[in-house]
Amino acid sequence: MQDFLEITKAEYIDGYRLRLYFNTGEVRIADLESSLVGEVFVPLRNLDMFKRFKVKFATVTWENEADLAPEYLYDISVAA
């Protein structure tokens, strides 16, 4: 068992959905549309900005330094 849940890779699917690869070997799909709440996430409602994510520090991050915990992403995602 892994000590910490980490995202190792992420791919854009469509809308606000990402395919997430976890260090557990699982691949899951997360729809983040309803998660973009709060001041730091408002710019991500623009799909062009949303698509410019990176995997950094074991999770998905954006250029405005917004991020979501890998545990949260796991909890809201479904098996791919």
Beta strands, then each sheet from edge to edge (+ up, - down):
strand 1: 7-14
strand 2: 17-22
strand 3: 27-31
strand 4: 53-56
strand 5: 59-62
strand 6: 78-79
sheet 1: 1+ 2- 3+ 6-
sheet 2: 4+ 5-
end
